[in-house]
Amino acid sequence: MSSSTDTAADSPNAPPTIAAFSPASASVVSRSTFQVHQKSPLLVATPPQVTRALSKAFPWIQQLDNVFALLTWTSNDPWESFLVVVAFWGIALYGDALLRWVGNLCVVVLLIAGMFLRRYYRRDDGTTLDDILATMNRLNHRVDVFLSPCVTLLNILSSEKNATTATTGPALTTLFIRILLLTPLWLALSIWPFHIITPRRIIFLSGTLLLSWHSRPAKVSRTILWRSTTLRAFSQRITGLTLSPFPTPPALPPRASTTTITPATSSPGIKFTFSIFENQRRWLGIGWTATLFPSERAAWTDEHLSACPPPDEFQLPETPAESKVRWRWVESEGWEVEGATGNSGGGKRQELKDRLGGPGEGGEGWWYYDNKWHDGRRGVDGWGKYTRRRKWVRRAELVEDDEVANGGPVDGDNARPPPPLPPRERLEEDARDSGSSGSEDGGIRVNGDEDGAVVTPPLPSR
């Protein structure tokens, strides 16, 4: 047996013997606990540094996602969020007694919880890059849901995009003054002898609202309470904000990108709104003029900032002859400025203000922008506003051609000429022949003349 083994080892055709050694990176100490399995096509296109950072941050992202799932009541079991609220109630009501009697044991409980979290952090679940991205997207969505009430309130209070002017907006100023006036009432309810407002009650109510704001019972309760007109009026009195639903504004002219099909009883055809924009720039010492920089838009443009003629020179587009339709302006309608109220100053007084660079009237439909046509607001002129524009609209309708629709002429101007009549001499000969043949049968004669002259019948009117 040994001789055969030696012979096989000495044979030149025998396969080489290779010893397998574990690489140095396979050490338990140096190996990363969380590994991204190569099951995702994103792993090929993602740099290794990004993949390694995401794999290390994934446990914390996952735990943060679970926290916001409890806060937004979007977890698989809503009773988990309810237990969080109950635990907060217990801490808020009996936290001081708990610390007083078993405060030393709380330290041990925190250490046990830390060891449990550390063990959970060390566990590898075979995470892929797709799982990490899905968890991050879900976390972003839950954060947006949780912060949506704050974002809505900030949007109501801030009327300017600039942070400096937003903090001095009229809504925030009004709210600050109203809250400041309630300071005596707050102090009366906080100090002796009432003690109605206490720190524990403030924390209890604030935490309950924060933890249960997105729950279904809280949403239903807010909807039912907000239907009360008395509650909305009371809230407006306290805050000074317009919290009631705004009245329905009057209908504006239809947009240029919309077409309205109207019944045949009002006006036939399809109505379409043509819109053009008037652009102006404020020059120091000159005022508002239609003279703009050569590199920017023209004085009159369409929606795509392409140059177009002014309203007085605007022509409707032509239609192909085979389409059997044509454009025409809607009767009793002309060019109008969108958003204009009709009660502005206007006239020579406003022209003088424009030449001097003064502010425009609020009812002229102007949108005022900065030097780069950004941050536009309707009717709000002031320092830093160097450009403005307004929208002119007029409606037209696409109707069928009268001759094609009715199969013949309708209007006298568009009527076809009648076919040509035969020559007069031919009519006279036909009448003479008929008269000679009918003289014996009682033909037509002139005043009983015996010569047998036959009266020529009148020619048909042309």
Backbone torsions as a table, in degrees:
resi	resn	phi	psi	omega
1	MET	NA	-40.0	179.7
2	SER	-69.5	-34.3	179.5
3	SER	-67.3	-39.3	176.9
4	SER	-64.8	-35.3	179.4
5	THR	-68.9	-40.6	178.5
6	ASP	-67.1	-36.9	179.2
7	THR	-64.6	-41.6	177.8
8	ALA	-66.0	-34.4	179.8
9	ALA	-71.3	-34.2	-179.9
10	ASP	-81.7	-11.6	-178.4
11	SER	-68.3	134.9	-179.6
12	PRO	-71.4	-20.9	-179.2
13	ASN	-87.2	-3.1	-179.0
14	ALA	-70.7	142.8	-179.9
15	PRO	-68.4	145.7	-179.5
16	PRO	-70.2	151.5	178.3
17	THR	-94.3	124.1	-177.2
18	ILE	-118.4	126.8	177.6
19	ALA	-88.6	133.2	-179.0
20	ALA	-92.8	123.7	177.1
21	PHE	-118.9	140.8	176.8
22	SER	-72.6	137.5	179.4
23	PRO	-67.0	160.4	-179.1
24	ALA	-66.1	-26.7	-178.8
25	SER	-75.6	-8.0	-178.2
26	ALA	-84.1	6.3	179.7
27	SER	-64.0	145.2	-178.6
28	VAL	-67.3	-31.0	-176.9
29	VAL	-74.1	-43.5	-174.7
30	SER	-86.0	-14.0	-176.9
31	ARG	-78.4	139.3	178.7
32	SER	-71.7	139.0	-178.3
33	THR	-67.4	-42.7	-178.4
34	PHE	-100.3	123.0	178.8
35	GLN	-120.1	143.6	176.5
36	VAL	-92.0	113.8	-178.1
37	HIS	-69.9	143.3	-176.7
38	GLN	-83.5	66.9	175.8
39	LYS	-113.6	-4.8	-174.9
40	SER	-110.2	136.4	174.6
41	PRO	-68.5	-16.5	177.9
42	LEU	-68.9	-22.4	-176.8
43	LEU	-65.8	-29.0	-179.7
44	VAL	-70.5	-38.4	-176.6
45	ALA	-90.5	-5.9	-178.8
46	THR	-95.9	133.5	178.0
47	PRO	-60.9	147.4	-179.8
48	PRO	-61.1	-33.7	-179.9
49	GLN	-64.1	-40.4	178.8
50	VAL	-67.4	-41.4	179.4
51	THR	-62.7	-42.2	-179.8
52	ARG	-65.8	-40.0	179.5
53	ALA	-67.2	-39.4	178.7
54	LEU	-67.6	-38.2	179.9
55	SER	-66.1	-35.6	178.1
56	LYS	-74.8	-33.0	-178.7
57	ALA	-86.6	-8.2	-175.4
58	PHE	-61.9	-41.8	178.1
59	PRO	-58.5	-41.0	179.1
60	TRP	-69.9	-37.1	176.8
61	ILE	-63.5	-39.8	-179.8
62	GLN	-66.8	-41.8	178.0
63	GLN	-67.1	-38.7	177.5
64	LEU	-65.8	-35.2	176.3
65	ASP	-65.0	-39.0	177.3
66	ASN	-65.9	-36.2	178.9
67	VAL	-65.1	-47.5	-179.9
68	PHE	-71.0	-23.9	173.1
69	ALA	-65.4	-37.1	176.6
70	LEU	-71.7	-37.6	-178.4
71	LEU	-71.4	-33.8	-178.9
72	THR	-95.5	1.2	178.6
73	TRP	58.3	40.6	179.3
74	THR	-116.1	15.9	177.2
75	SER	-76.8	175.6	-178.9
76	ASN	-66.1	-31.8	-179.3
77	ASP	-123.3	112.2	-179.4
78	PRO	-66.8	-17.7	179.0
79	TRP	-66.9	-22.8	175.6
80	GLU	-64.0	-41.5	176.2
81	SER	-66.0	-36.5	177.5
82	PHE	-64.8	-38.1	177.5
83	LEU	-65.2	-32.7	175.4
84	VAL	-63.8	-41.5	178.4
85	VAL	-64.7	-42.2	178.9
86	VAL	-64.0	-41.1	177.7
87	ALA	-63.2	-37.6	176.8
88	PHE	-66.3	-39.9	176.4
89	TRP	-58.7	-43.7	-179.7
90	GLY	-63.7	-41.4	179.3
91	ILE	-67.7	-40.1	-178.0
92	ALA	-69.4	-35.3	-176.4
93	LEU	-86.8	-38.0	-173.0
94	TYR	-122.4	19.8	179.9
95	GLY	-66.4	-39.1	-179.3
96	ASP	-66.6	-41.4	178.1
97	ALA	-67.3	-34.6	179.3
98	LEU	-65.7	-42.7	178.2
99	LEU	-68.8	-30.7	-177.7
100	ARG	-71.7	-37.6	-173.4
101	TRP	-96.8	-40.1	-175.9
102	VAL	-127.3	35.6	-179.6
103	GLY	-65.0	-31.9	179.6
104	ASN	-69.3	-30.9	178.8
105	LEU	-75.4	-20.2	-179.8
106	CYS	-65.3	-30.6	178.5
107	VAL	-65.2	-42.2	178.7
108	VAL	-65.4	-38.6	178.7
109	VAL	-63.6	-39.2	178.0
110	LEU	-65.7	-38.4	177.7
111	LEU	-65.7	-39.7	177.7
112	ILE	-64.3	-40.6	178.2
113	ALA	-65.2	-38.2	177.0
114	GLY	-64.3	-40.8	177.2
115	MET	-65.2	-37.0	177.3
116	PHE	-65.4	-42.8	178.0
117	LEU	-66.2	-35.5	178.2
118	ARG	-66.1	-39.5	177.4
119	ARG	-66.5	-39.0	177.4
120	TYR	-67.8	-32.0	178.2
121	TYR	-68.2	-32.3	-177.9
122	ARG	-78.3	-7.4	-174.1
123	ARG	-83.1	135.8	180.0
124	ASP	-105.1	120.7	-178.1
125	ASP	-105.1	14.1	-178.1
126	GLY	67.6	52.3	-175.0
127	THR	-77.0	138.4	173.8
128	THR	-107.4	167.2	-179.7
129	LEU	-66.9	-31.5	175.5
130	ASP	-64.1	-38.4	178.1
131	ASP	-65.1	-39.5	179.9
132	ILE	-64.4	-45.5	-179.8
133	LEU	-66.0	-39.3	178.2
134	ALA	-63.6	-39.9	178.2
135	THR	-66.2	-39.9	178.6
136	MET	-66.3	-40.1	176.9
137	ASN	-64.8	-41.1	177.6
138	ARG	-64.7	-38.1	177.4
139	LEU	-64.9	-42.4	178.4
140	ASN	-61.6	-41.1	178.9
141	HIS	-64.6	-41.7	-179.2
142	ARG	-69.8	-34.6	175.5
143	VAL	-65.4	-40.4	176.7
144	ASP	-62.9	-39.9	178.1
145	VAL	-65.8	-40.8	-178.2
146	PHE	-67.4	-36.6	-177.4
147	LEU	-93.1	1.0	-177.5
148	SER	-60.1	-40.1	176.8
149	PRO	-62.0	-40.5	179.2
150	CYS	-66.4	-40.4	179.6
151	VAL	-65.3	-39.8	178.3
152	THR	-63.7	-43.0	179.1
153	LEU	-64.3	-41.1	178.7
154	LEU	-66.3	-34.6	177.2
155	ASN	-66.9	-33.9	178.4
156	ILE	-71.2	-39.6	-176.4
157	LEU	-76.7	-37.2	-175.8
158	SER	-93.4	121.3	177.6
159	SER	-104.3	-1.6	180.0
160	GLU	-126.5	149.0	177.0
161	LYS	-79.9	-23.2	179.5
162	ASN	-75.9	133.8	-177.2
163	ALA	-66.0	-32.4	-178.7
164	THR	-68.5	-43.6	-179.6
165	THR	-81.2	-22.3	-179.8
166	ALA	-68.7	-34.4	-179.2
167	THR	-73.0	-14.7	177.9
168	THR	-114.4	23.7	179.7
169	GLY	-66.7	161.0	-178.3
170	PRO	-65.7	-35.5	-179.2
171	ALA	-66.8	-45.1	180.0
172	LEU	-68.1	-36.2	177.9
173	THR	-65.1	-43.2	178.5
174	THR	-63.2	-42.9	178.8
175	LEU	-63.0	-40.9	-179.8
176	PHE	-64.4	-40.6	-179.5
177	ILE	-67.4	-42.1	179.5
178	ARG	-63.8	-43.6	179.3
179	ILE	-66.2	-35.3	178.8
180	LEU	-65.8	-35.0	178.4
181	LEU	-69.3	-21.6	179.0
182	LEU	-85.9	2.9	-178.6
183	THR	-61.0	-43.0	177.6
184	PRO	-60.2	-39.6	177.9
185	LEU	-65.9	-38.7	177.9
186	TRP	-62.7	-43.5	179.9
187	LEU	-67.8	-35.6	-179.9
188	ALA	-66.0	-34.7	-179.9
189	LEU	-85.3	-10.4	-176.8
190	SER	-96.6	-30.1	-174.4
191	ILE	-99.9	179.0	179.2
192	TRP	-62.9	142.1	10.9
193	PRO	-99.7	2.2	-173.7
194	PHE	-82.1	-56.7	-177.0
195	HIS	55.0	40.3	178.2
196	ILE	-76.9	-40.4	179.3
197	ILE	-96.2	110.6	179.8
198	THR	-123.0	158.6	178.7
199	PRO	-58.7	-38.6	-179.5
200	ARG	-64.5	-41.7	180.0
201	ARG	-68.7	-34.9	177.8
202	ILE	-65.4	-44.8	178.7
203	ILE	-65.3	-39.0	-179.2
204	PHE	-63.3	-48.8	-178.4
205	LEU	-69.9	-41.2	-179.5
206	SER	-65.0	-45.1	178.9
207	GLY	-65.2	-37.1	178.2
208	THR	-65.2	-43.2	177.1
209	LEU	-63.3	-39.8	-178.5
210	LEU	-67.6	-41.8	-175.9
211	LEU	-80.3	-25.4	-176.5
212	SER	-112.3	11.3	-175.8
213	TRP	-64.1	-37.4	-176.0
214	HIS	-94.9	7.5	177.6
215	SER	-75.6	157.0	-178.4
216	ARG	-65.6	-43.5	176.2
217	PRO	-59.9	-37.6	179.3
218	ALA	-67.2	-40.1	178.3
219	LYS	-63.5	-43.3	179.1
220	VAL	-65.6	-40.7	180.0
221	SER	-64.5	-42.2	178.8
222	ARG	-64.6	-39.0	179.7
223	THR	-64.3	-42.2	-179.7
224	ILE	-68.4	-43.3	-178.8
225	LEU	-68.4	-34.6	-176.4
226	TRP	-73.9	-11.7	175.1
227	ARG	-73.3	-14.5	-179.5
228	SER	-75.9	123.3	177.5
229	THR	-67.2	-34.4	179.4
230	THR	-64.6	-42.4	179.5
231	LEU	-65.7	-40.1	178.5
232	ARG	-66.4	-40.8	178.4
233	ALA	-65.6	-38.5	178.5
234	PHE	-65.3	-39.4	178.7
235	SER	-66.6	-37.7	177.6
236	GLN	-66.9	-35.8	177.9
237	ARG	-64.2	-37.7	-176.2
238	ILE	-78.0	-48.0	-174.0
239	THR	-88.3	-26.6	-175.9
240	GLY	77.8	9.5	-179.7
241	LEU	-98.7	152.7	177.3
242	THR	-84.6	96.7	-177.2
243	LEU	-100.3	-13.6	178.1
244	SER	-75.5	154.0	177.2
245	PRO	-63.1	137.6	-178.3
246	PHE	-69.0	147.5	176.6
247	PRO	-64.9	152.9	-178.7
248	THR	-66.1	120.7	-178.9
249	PRO	-70.9	158.8	176.7
250	PRO	-64.5	151.4	-176.7
251	ALA	-66.9	128.6	176.7
252	LEU	-84.2	162.5	175.1
253	PRO	-59.4	147.5	-178.4
254	PRO	-62.1	149.2	-179.5
255	ARG	-68.8	162.8	-177.2
256	ALA	-70.1	-24.3	-176.7
257	SER	-88.7	2.7	-179.4
258	THR	-113.9	143.5	175.0
259	THR	-118.7	140.6	-176.9
260	THR	-118.3	122.4	175.9
261	ILE	-91.2	119.0	-176.3
262	THR	-105.3	155.4	178.5
263	PRO	-63.8	158.9	-178.8
264	ALA	-70.9	-15.7	-178.5
265	THR	-73.0	-31.4	-178.4
266	SER	-85.9	-56.6	179.0
267	SER	-160.4	131.0	-176.0
268	PRO	-73.0	159.1	173.7
269	GLY	94.0	-179.5	-179.8
270	ILE	-101.7	126.6	-178.3
271	LYS	-92.3	138.7	-177.4
272	PHE	-138.0	138.8	-178.3
273	THR	-98.5	119.3	174.3
274	PHE	-93.3	133.0	-176.4
275	SER	-132.1	139.4	173.9
276	ILE	-134.7	158.0	-174.8
277	PHE	-117.5	135.2	175.7
278	GLU	-100.3	122.5	-176.1
279	ASN	-114.0	137.7	179.1
280	GLN	-140.1	158.3	178.9
281	ARG	-131.9	143.8	178.5
282	ARG	-93.3	124.0	176.9
283	TRP	-110.7	137.6	179.9
284	LEU	-65.2	126.9	-179.0
285	GLY	85.6	-10.7	-180.0
286	ILE	-116.3	-38.7	-178.8
287	GLY	97.1	-158.5	-178.2
288	TRP	-80.1	122.7	178.5
289	THR	-139.0	166.9	176.8
290	ALA	-86.3	8.2	178.8
291	THR	-87.5	115.6	-178.0
292	LEU	-117.8	172.8	177.5
293	PHE	-65.9	147.8	178.9
294	PRO	-63.8	-25.6	-177.0
295	SER	-85.7	-6.6	-178.9
296	GLU	-107.1	-167.2	-174.7
297	ARG	-66.5	165.7	178.9
298	ALA	-82.5	174.8	-178.9
299	ALA	-68.0	-33.5	177.1
300	TRP	-126.8	123.9	-177.6
301	THR	-136.6	166.5	173.1
302	ASP	-96.0	-166.0	-177.5
303	GLU	-66.8	-24.4	-179.1
304	HIS	-96.3	16.4	178.8
305	LEU	63.0	25.1	173.8
306	SER	-91.1	142.4	-177.8
307	ALA	-63.8	141.9	179.5
308	CYS	-147.5	161.6	-179.3
309	PRO	-72.2	159.6	176.9
310	PRO	-69.6	173.3	-177.3
311	PRO	-59.0	-36.0	-178.1
312	ASP	-67.3	-25.4	-177.5
313	GLU	-108.6	5.0	-176.9
314	PHE	-73.8	131.9	-179.7
315	GLN	-117.2	144.0	177.0
316	LEU	-70.2	147.6	-179.7
317	PRO	-68.2	148.6	178.0
318	GLU	-84.5	148.4	179.9
319	THR	-108.2	150.1	177.9
320	PRO	-61.1	150.4	-178.1
321	ALA	-65.5	-33.5	-178.0
322	GLU	-78.8	-7.6	179.2
323	SER	-75.5	-21.6	177.1
324	LYS	63.8	25.3	176.9
325	VAL	-135.5	164.7	179.1
326	ARG	-152.4	156.6	178.0
327	TRP	-92.2	147.2	172.2
328	ARG	-153.9	150.1	179.4
329	TRP	-71.7	146.1	176.1
330	VAL	-66.9	132.2	-177.4
331	GLU	-63.8	149.6	178.2
332	SER	60.2	23.0	176.1
333	GLU	-131.6	139.5	178.1
334	GLY	-128.3	-166.2	178.9
335	TRP	-73.2	133.3	179.5
336	GLU	-131.1	152.6	177.2
337	VAL	-92.2	123.8	-179.4
338	GLU	-69.9	128.6	-179.7
339	GLY	88.8	-2.9	178.6
340	ALA	-78.1	135.1	-178.6
341	THR	-88.7	-22.4	180.0
342	GLY	87.2	-5.8	-179.8
343	ASN	-113.6	22.1	179.0
344	SER	-80.7	172.1	-178.2
345	GLY	-63.0	-60.2	175.2
346	GLY	57.2	-165.0	175.8
347	GLY	68.1	-157.9	-177.3
348	LYS	-66.1	-30.9	179.5
349	ARG	-62.8	-44.4	179.3
350	GLN	-72.0	-33.4	176.4
351	GLU	-62.6	-39.1	177.0
352	LEU	-65.3	-39.8	178.1
353	LYS	-66.0	-36.7	178.2
354	ASP	-66.0	-38.9	179.4
355	ARG	-68.0	-32.7	179.5
356	LEU	-86.5	-3.0	-179.7
357	GLY	82.2	18.8	-179.1
358	GLY	-76.8	172.0	-179.5
359	PRO	-71.2	151.4	178.4
360	GLY	-86.0	164.0	178.8
361	GLU	-74.5	154.3	-177.2
362	GLY	-74.5	-22.9	-175.6
363	GLY	-99.6	18.2	-179.0
364	GLU	-93.4	-2.9	177.1
365	GLY	80.6	14.4	-178.8
366	TRP	-80.9	142.1	167.9
367	TRP	-106.9	124.4	-175.2
368	TYR	-101.9	134.6	-176.9
369	TYR	-127.1	174.1	175.9
370	ASP	-84.3	-164.2	-175.3
371	ASN	-67.8	-21.3	-178.7
372	LYS	-108.9	20.4	178.8
373	TRP	61.6	40.2	177.1
374	HIS	-120.0	165.0	175.6
375	ASP	55.1	57.4	-179.6
376	GLY	-85.0	143.6	175.9
377	ARG	-141.0	138.4	-176.7
378	ARG	-74.4	126.2	172.8
379	GLY	69.0	10.7	-178.2
380	VAL	-112.3	98.4	179.4
381	ASP	-103.5	153.0	179.3
382	GLY	176.5	-166.2	179.5
383	TRP	-67.8	138.6	-177.7
384	GLY	90.1	-2.1	176.9
385	LYS	-100.7	109.6	-176.6
386	TYR	-116.7	-6.5	178.4
387	THR	-135.2	154.5	177.6
388	ARG	-155.2	159.3	176.0
389	ARG	-155.2	158.3	175.4
390	ARG	-143.3	160.2	-171.3
391	LYS	-107.9	127.4	175.8
392	TRP	-104.4	134.5	-177.3
393	VAL	-131.7	149.6	173.7
394	ARG	-155.5	141.3	-175.6
395	ARG	-98.5	142.5	174.6
396	ALA	-131.7	162.9	-179.3
397	GLU	-131.1	144.5	179.1
398	LEU	-99.3	113.3	-174.6
399	VAL	-121.3	160.0	176.7
400	GLU	-79.1	151.6	176.7
401	ASP	-67.9	140.0	-174.4
402	ASP	-64.7	-41.9	-177.2
403	GLU	-66.5	-38.2	-178.7
404	VAL	-74.0	-38.5	-176.4
405	ALA	-70.3	-39.1	-175.0
406	ASN	-100.4	-5.3	179.3
407	GLY	74.6	12.7	-179.9
408	GLY	-176.4	177.8	-178.7
409	PRO	-71.3	146.1	177.0
410	VAL	-117.4	-51.9	179.6
411	ASP	-87.5	151.3	-179.9
412	GLY	-65.5	-31.3	-179.3
413	ASP	-70.5	-31.8	-176.6
414	ASN	-99.2	10.7	-176.4
415	ALA	-73.5	146.3	178.8
416	ARG	-76.4	145.5	178.3
417	PRO	-67.9	144.8	-179.9
418	PRO	-69.7	161.1	178.2
419	PRO	-65.3	149.0	-177.6
420	PRO	-66.7	141.6	178.7
421	LEU	-79.9	156.1	175.8
422	PRO	-67.0	160.4	-179.1
423	PRO	-60.8	152.8	-177.3
424	ARG	-65.6	-37.1	-178.9
425	GLU	-61.8	-36.2	179.8
426	ARG	-67.7	-36.9	178.3
427	LEU	-66.2	-39.3	179.6
428	GLU	-66.2	-40.6	178.2
429	GLU	-63.3	-42.4	178.3
430	ASP	-62.6	-38.3	178.9
431	ALA	-69.4	-37.1	-179.9
432	ARG	-67.3	-40.7	179.1
433	ASP	-64.7	-40.7	179.3
434	SER	-69.1	-31.4	179.5
435	GLY	-72.8	-39.9	179.9
436	SER	-66.6	-36.9	178.8
437	SER	-75.4	-19.5	-177.4
438	GLY	-103.4	3.7	179.8
439	SER	-66.8	-33.4	179.2
440	GLU	-77.7	-22.4	-178.5
441	ASP	-99.7	21.2	180.0
442	GLY	87.5	48.3	179.1
443	GLY	-69.1	173.8	-176.3
444	ILE	-85.1	128.7	179.8
445	ARG	-125.9	161.5	-176.9
446	VAL	-94.5	112.4	174.9
447	ASN	50.4	37.5	175.9
448	GLY	67.9	27.4	-179.7
449	ASP	-67.5	137.0	-178.0
450	GLU	-82.4	-9.4	-179.0
451	ASP	-71.5	-12.5	178.6
452	GLY	77.9	25.6	177.4
453	ALA	-69.5	131.9	-176.6
454	VAL	-100.4	135.5	179.6
455	VAL	-74.1	129.3	177.8
456	THR	-74.1	127.7	-179.8
457	PRO	-64.7	147.3	-178.9
458	PRO	-64.9	144.5	178.0
459	LEU	-73.8	144.8	177.6
460	PRO	-66.2	148.3	-179.7
461	SER	-69.6	142.8	179.5
462	ARG	-79.1	NA	NA
